[in-house]
Every structure is written in C-alpha cells, then in structure tokens.
Amino acid sequence: MAAAGIIQPSDRPWVSPVVLLIAKANLQLNPVKCSLFHQQTSFLGHVVSERGVSTDPAKVEPVEIWPSLTSTAKVHSFLGLASYYRRFIVGFSNIAQPLHELTEKGQWITWSLASQPPTHGSHHRSHLSHS
C-alpha cells in the first residue's frame, strides 16, 4: 500500500493501532472524508484541538445575532440553541433563569430594554464566543 501511495510511513504512535482496528472491524475509510494530521478540527459544532474542546465561532454567531424574543416560541427556540453550549458558560442556569420563567404557562412577554434578560447582553455572549 505504501508503494501505491495509499499510505505513508509515520512516526506517530497512534497511527498503526488505529489502522489495525479499522482493518479488524472490516471498515473502509473514504479519503475525501478523512481529516488526518490537523492541529484542530470542527466536529458537531465544536472545535477540537490539542488545547481541548471549544465553541465553533460559526455555530455561535446565530446566538450573537439572535433577534429580540417576542414570543414564548422564540424564547424556547433561543434557549434550545443557547443550551447546546451551556457547558462553556459559567453560571448558565442563573443567566438563563429569567428566560425560563418567561416560558411558564400564563406568562406574557413585554419586551423593553429595561426588562431585557441578561443573556441578551454582549458580556454573556462574549463568554460563549470566547470559550
């Protein structure tokens, strides 16, 4: 396989075991879909690198530009999106609590700058986009 240019010799200790496990499981890899030897990669809305897992800026942008929440359905939708990244925001449950209260039955949403929940502040958005 090396002579055909399909594989190349590697000094990385994990390559051989991974290739052997793939062969043992009778799996095939599509070279077009493989991403090997990168410093970081995007996976399921996260950026995985040697420093760990962080938020993907492309996926965080919708949270940053989300319009005002003028209905219960929009609050639910925003909470669902923001909750996906809750592990990257310290105190997320406290920040999102006012929004969760808006989703309780019988609550009316009166939107104004004075009543704007803290999750719409740039301070909390920056926590998410710089995690």
Summary of the structure (lengths in Angstrom):
residues: 131
radius of gyration: 22.0
end to end distance: 41.8
largest distance: 70.8
contacts: 266
relative contact order: 0.11
helix: 42%
strand: 9%
